[in-house]
Amino acid sequence: MTSPTRVLVLNSGSSSLKYQLLDMRDSSRLAVGLVERIGEQTSRIEHTCLTSGDTREQTGPIADHDAALKAVAEELTRDGLGLDSPELAAIGHRVVHGGMFFTEPTVIDDAVLTEIERLIPVAPLHNPANLTGIRTARALRPDLPQVAVFDTAFHTTMPERAARYAIDPKIADRHRIRRYGFHGTSHAYVSRQTARLLGKDPSEVNVIVLHLGNGASASAVQKGRCVDTSMGLTPLEGLVMGTRSGDLDPAVIFHLARVGDMSMDEIDTLLNKRSGLFGLCGDNDMREIRRRIDEGDEEAALAFDIYIHRIKKYIGAYFAVLGTVDAVAFTAGVGENAAPVREAAIAGLTGLGLAVDPERNAVRGGGPRLISPESARVAVAVVPTDEELEIATQTYALVGKNN
């Protein structure tokens, strides 16, 4: 009997459940879907079977993640891809925060669940939802290996000089305060794919990865290992994002509390949900911001300039951290699709060996590709991220190794 080769990838949010079923023999997708607005009367599930091309959509109340995953299982069963299939090798779960304890994908048991739960204070929005998805999946298939793949794991190779904040180490250690970084599965995948694009092994290249989506982060990857990244204790630090401020003088928080008479919850909401591009101009969709700029909107233009300025600062900083750079790679929704962002972020950096070819940069879609001129000293690339494939790959590799 052949070994099972399918992996179900689950990404559980506070009110959503994204999923993909992959066959790891050729990394092909068999089904993808999304359950959103869990816990509401207007819940919706959209499911696509990629083997048949059929897409189905249902609306109606889905009470909780248990009901959501059962609905997903029913949809997969209708396509002959159910959770009871003997071809299902494992379920891989995206877990946002693994702290310093989890440095690689991990088979989930009760002790692992306890540790993920202990990390809730540093990931209050994400880890509880991730735990709910794991517990639900384990209840449905207690016999099946379940693997946690952590957003933070790729960044645990950062040296202490990059990971430590300059505060009392005893206080920092007591409260687990350090720079963890996020989007790790994306940074790992994109840095490897960039090396492949250059025809080299990841251990031979230094890459700056710019993951630019509604959430955004940068990383400095030296010979396949992360040595610095822009997000910190939480995903708030670093680049300007869709609704997050990114880097900020910490005293702004004290000032808002003392002078603005704002509560900690109000400040938290301001910096995480009402700042960034949205806070600057009222839009966090880059397409809409570019449309407004084309119409002469000065507010949108300033928001764009602030966004680009922060990216340039991190590119320059990571050149200094790495010493030599082989490539700068753009990825995620904005990085992959917004040519004006790529052009503006690289403009004026010829002294670092960076340039963008306008024709190459204007090409939309497709796989990994270079957008720098042939003569450029440092490659500039667009590399579509694939976090679900990365989670499935790490899950399948671990399950195979354990078997």
N, C-alpha and C positions, 0 to 999 in steps of 0.2 A: 504494500500500500504506500502511495506517495505521501509525503508530508504536506500538511495544509500550507497554503501560500497566501491567503488573504488576510489583510489587516484592516480593521475598522478604526478610523481616526475620529475622535470626539473632541470638540472644543466647546466646553460648557461655559456660557456667560450667565450673568445674573438673571436674565429673562430670555435667553436664547440658547439654542443648541445647533452648532454647525457639525456636519459629518461628511466623511468621504469613505468609501470602501474601495480599496486598491488590491490588485493582484501583483504581488511582488516578484513574480517570474519575469515580468517585463515593465513593472511600475505603472501599469495601466489602471485607469480609474473605471470602476464598474458602476458606481452610483455616487451621487452627491446630493446634498440637501441642506435645508435650513428650517428649524422651527423657531419662530419668533413670537414675541409678546406672550411668553409663557406666564400663566397666572391671570390672564385677562380673558374677557369674553370674546375678544377679537383675535385670538391666537391664530396663527397661520403656519401651515407646513407646506413647503415646496420641495418636491422630490423629483430627481431626474435619474432614470436608468440609462446609462451611457451605452450599454450593450444593445438596447433596442431603440434608443433615442426618444423614448416616451418621457414626458414631463407631466406630473400631476400636482394639483394644488388643492388644499382643503383649508377651510376657515371654520372657526368655532372654538369654544373654550377648551383649553388644555391646562389643567389645574396646576401641575408642577412638573419637575424634571423627570420624575418617575413615569408620568403619563406621556411626556414628550418622547422619551426613549422607547416606550412601548409602541407609540405611534410610528416611530422610525422603523422599529423591528417589523411592524405590520407592512409598511411600504416595501421594505427589502424582501419580505416573504412573498409579496405579490409578484416580484420579479424573479423569484427562485434564488434569492441571495440572502435568505434569513439568517438570524443570529444563531440558529441551531444547525447551520451548515457545517459538515465535517471539514470543509475547506477553509474555515475561519481559524487562523492560527493564533490571533491575539487581538486585543483592543488597545490602541494607543491613545493616551489622554494628554492633551496640552495642559500643563500646570504652569501658571505664570511665575510663581516665586518658590524657589527651592533653597534660598539662603546659601550658606556655605556648606551645608550638610550634603546636598545633592549636587554632585559635579558631573553626573552622567545619567543616562536613562536608567530607570530603576523599576524592577518588578514590584508591584504593589502588594503589600501585606498590611496587617493591622499596625505594625510599628511605623511603617511609611506613612500611613494615614494620620497617625498621631503627630508625626513631625510636621507634615504639611499643615495640620491644624494649628500647631504651635506657631507657625509663620503667619497666621492670619493678621496679627497686629501690623505687620509691614506690608501686607497685601490685602487690605480689608474689602476691596471691591472684587477681587479676582479669585483668591484661594477658596473662599466659601463656595462659590459657584462651581469651581473645578472639583471640589470635594463631593458636592452633590451629584455631579455627573459620574464620578468614580463609584460612589456607593450604589447608585442606581444600576450601573452596568454590572457591578459585581453581584448584585442581587439577581439579575437576569441570567448571568452566566458565571456562577461561582467556580465552575470547573476550568474556566478559560484564563490563560495568563493575561493580566492587565498591567500595562506599563505606563509609568509617568515619564513624560519628556518635558524638561523644565526650560522655560524661557531664559532663566538666569545661568544655566549650566555652562554655556559656551564662554561666559565672561569670568568664570571662576579662575581662569589662568592669569588674570591681571595681577601684576606684582603689587605688593603692599603699598608702594609709593603712589600707585594710581588708584587703588581701591580704598585707601584710608582717607578720612576727613581729618583736618587738623584740629581735633578736639581731644579732650582727655580720653586716653585709650580705655581706661577703666569704665568710664561712663559709656563710651561707644560700645565696648564689648558687652556690658550688662544689658544694653538695649538693642543689640544687634545692628548698630548704626555703622554702615559702610556703603560703598558704592557697589551695587549688585549688577546693574544693567539689565536690559530686557530685549525683546525681539531676537533672542539668541539663536533660535532655530533658523531664522531668516539670515542673520549675519553668518552663521556657519555654512549654510547652503550656498549663499551668494559668493562668499569668499572662495569656496572650493570651485564653483562654476566659473568664476573669473580666472582662476589659475588654469583651468581646463581650456578656456577661451584663448589664453596666451600660449597654450601648448606646453604648460609646465606643471609640475607637481606643486600642491599647496605649500609644501615645505621649502619651496624655492622662491616664493614671492611674498612681497609686502603689499597689502591692499587696504585702502580706505573704503569702507562700505557706508553708503548713505541710504538708509531705509526711510524713505519719505512717503508717508501715508498720512491719515488723520493723526495718528501717533507717529512720531519721527525720532530717529536716533542715528548716531554715527558710531563707527567703531574703527579702531586701528588694529589690523590683523597682521601679525609678524610671523611669517613662515608657518601659517596655519593656526596660530594661537592668538587669541585676543589679548592685547596688552593695554588697551584703554577703550572706554566707551562713554557715550555722553549722558545716558540716563544713570541715575544714582540709587539711593535707597528706595525710591519710588520712580515711576515713569514720568514724573513731573520735571526733572532736571534736563538740561541740555538744549536741543534745538527748539525753535518756535514751532508749535504744532497747530492742529486744527482748532482745538479749544484750550490747550495747555500753554502756559506762559513760557516754559523752558527756564533757562538760567535767570536768576533774580537775586538781588541783594536780599539776604535773609531778614535784614532790618525792616524791609517793606512790610513784613508780617507784623512786627511789633508796632510799626507806625499805624497800620490800619486798625490794629486792636486798640491802641491808645488814643489816637487822634480821630480815626474814622469810626470808633465805637462799634467795630464789627466783631462778632463772635468768631471762634475758631472754625466752626462749621461754615459760617458765611465766607470766611477767607478761603477755606478749602474749596468751596464751590466756585468762588471767583477764579482762583488760579487753575483749577482743573477743568472747569466746564464753561467758563465765560471769559477766557483769556485767549492768547494765541491769535490766530488770524480772525477768529470769530469776535474776540474782544476788540481787536483793532479796527475792523471794518464791517462787522455784522455778518460776514460770510466765512465759512470754513471749507467751501468747495473751490478748489483752485480754478476750475473751469469758469465759474461765475466771477471770480476775482479777475481773471484775465479778460473776460468780456467787459467788465466794468472799466478796467484800465484802458482797453481799446476805445471806450466811449469817453475817455477823459476824466474818469473818477479819481480825484486826488487822494481820497481816503484809502481806496483800494490799492493805489500805486504805492503809498507809504507802507501799508501792511506788507505788500510784496517785497519792498526794499528791505524792511526789517527782517523778514523771513530769509531772504537771500544773504543778507549781511551775516547773520548767525551761522549759516552753512559755511560761508567762506572762512569765518573765524575757526571753525572746527577743522576744515581742510588744512589750513595753515598750521594749526596746533598739532595735528596728527602727522604732518610732514616732519615737524620737529621731534615728535615722539619716536617715529619710525626711523628717522635718519635718511633712508632711501625708500622711495615708493615706486612700485611697478605699475599700479593701476588705481584709479578711482572708479568705483562701481555704483551706479544709481539703481535703486530697486523700489518696489512697492508701488501703490497706486499713482502717486504723484511722480515719483522717480522714474517709473516706466513709461508714463504717458504724457507728461508735461514737458515738451521740448523747450519752451521758454524758461522753465526753471533750470533745466540742465545748462542751457546756454548762459544764463545770467550767473549761475553759481561758479562757472569756470571762467567767465570773462575777466580779463585782467590778471590772470594767474600764469601768464606765459613765462614769467621768471621762475616758476616752479616746474616748467616743462609741460604745462597743461594747455590744451586747446581743444576746441570742438569744431568739427567739420559741419557746416550748415546743412549740406545735403544729407549726410549720414544721420545727423541729429533729427532731421525732419521725418525720417522713416518711422511709421507707426507699426506697432505689433511685432510679431516674430519672436524668435528665441534670443539667446544672448548674442550681443553684437557690439562691435567697436564703433564709437562715434567720433573718435579723434582722427586727425589726419595721419597718413602713413608716416610722416616725418616726425610726429610728436615723440618727445622723449619719454613721456609717461602716458600710458594708455588710459583712455576714458571709455567706460563701457556702460551699456544698459543690460542688466541681467535680471530677467523676471524671477521673482522669488517663488518658492513653492514650499511653504512651511508644512503643509499636510504631507507632502512626499517625504520631507525630512523627518517628520515624526514617524511616519510609517517605516521608513528605512531604518531608523534607530531602533524602533520597536521590534521589527522583524530580525534585525541583527542580534539583538539581545535575547530574544526568544530562541533563535537558532543556536546561539552560543550556550544557553542554559540547557537546551535539549541535548 
